[in-house]
Amino acid sequence: MKWLGGIPIDRSKSSNVVAQSIQTFKENREVVLVVAPEGTRKKANYWKTGFYHIANGANVPIVMGFIDYARKVGGIGPTLIPTGDIEFDVQKIRFFYDGITGKIPDKSTPAVIAPRS
């Protein structure tokens, strides 16, 4: 993915990726960032929320893309402008992804975020 401009992220330590991504958007409005919110190769209880915080902080839309292995289709869904209310916005995201089947359904994490502490 590096040849496409991909930037690897070391998830084993905190490296302010959200803040760095927001700054990149502020410096260059022609940036496209692709993030898989599940953020893992195994089933988890919650989605990672960095994608949301980046979009909200950089004031850019979230464009929902998908690959539905059950129907053998993929595409681009609606665009969501973050409101700053993550729970409200994730409900809209969850509604869009309801019924879309990943490659390994048993390892898919539903569009749910961790409760606030």
C-alpha positions in Angstrom: 0.0 0.0 0.0 3.0 2.4 0.4 3.1 2.8 -3.4 -0.4 4.3 -3.2 0.7 6.7 -0.5 -0.2 4.5 2.4 1.3 5.3 5.7 1.8 2.4 8.1 0.8 2.9 11.7 2.4 1.2 14.7 -0.6 0.4 16.8 1.5 -1.0 19.7 2.2 2.5 21.0 0.5 5.8 21.1 1.8 8.1 18.4 -0.9 10.8 18.2 -2.2 9.6 14.8 -5.5 11.4 15.2 -3.8 14.8 15.9 -1.2 14.2 13.1 -4.0 13.3 10.6 -6.0 16.4 11.5 -2.9 18.5 11.0 -2.3 16.9 7.6 -5.9 17.8 6.5 -5.4 21.4 7.7 -2.2 21.7 5.7 -3.4 20.0 2.5 -7.1 19.9 1.6 -6.5 17.3 -1.2 -5.9 14.4 1.2 -7.9 11.2 1.1 -7.7 9.0 4.2 -9.0 5.5 4.2 -9.6 3.9 7.6 -11.2 0.6 8.5 -12.9 1.4 11.8 -12.9 -2.2 12.9 -9.1 -1.7 13.1 -8.3 -5.4 13.6 -8.2 -8.8 12.0 -10.2 -10.4 14.8 -13.6 -9.9 16.4 -13.7 -7.1 18.9 -16.4 -5.6 21.0 -16.3 -2.1 19.6 -15.1 -0.1 16.6 -12.1 2.1 17.0 -13.2 5.8 16.9 -10.1 7.5 15.5 -11.8 7.8 12.1 -14.6 9.8 13.6 -12.3 12.1 15.7 -10.1 12.7 12.7 -13.1 13.7 10.5 -14.7 15.8 13.2 -11.4 17.6 14.1 -10.4 18.2 10.5 -14.0 19.2 9.5 -14.1 16.7 6.7 -16.9 14.3 5.7 -17.0 10.5 6.4 -17.7 8.7 3.2 -18.9 5.1 3.8 -17.5 2.5 1.6 -18.2 -1.2 1.6 -17.6 -4.7 0.2 -20.5 -7.0 0.7 -19.2 -10.5 0.3 -22.6 -12.1 0.5 -23.9 -10.2 -2.4 -20.5 -9.9 -4.2 -20.8 -6.2 -4.5 -18.9 -3.2 -3.3 -19.3 0.5 -3.5 -19.5 3.9 -1.9 -22.4 4.8 0.4 -23.6 8.1 1.8 -21.5 10.9 3.1 -21.8 11.9 6.8 -20.8 15.3 8.1 -19.8 14.7 11.7 -22.0 16.7 14.1 -19.7 16.2 17.1 -22.2 13.9 18.7 -20.5 10.6 18.1 -23.3 8.4 19.5 -25.8 10.1 17.2 -23.6 9.9 14.1 -22.6 6.2 14.7 -26.3 5.3 14.8 -26.5 6.6 11.2 -23.3 4.7 10.3 -24.7 1.5 11.9 -27.9 1.9 9.9 -26.0 2.0 6.7 -23.8 -1.0 7.4 -26.7 -3.1 8.7 -27.1 -6.1 6.4 -23.6 -5.8 4.7 -21.6 -9.0 5.2 -17.8 -9.0 5.5 -15.5 -11.6 4.2 -15.4 -13.5 7.5 -18.7 -12.7 9.3 -17.7 -14.4 12.5 -14.9 -12.0 12.9 -16.8 -8.8 12.1 -17.3 -6.2 14.8 -20.7 -4.5 14.7 -20.8 -0.7 14.3 -20.8 0.0 18.0 -18.5 2.3 20.0 -17.4 1.8 23.6 -19.5 3.5 26.2 -18.0 6.7 27.6 -16.3 6.2 31.0 
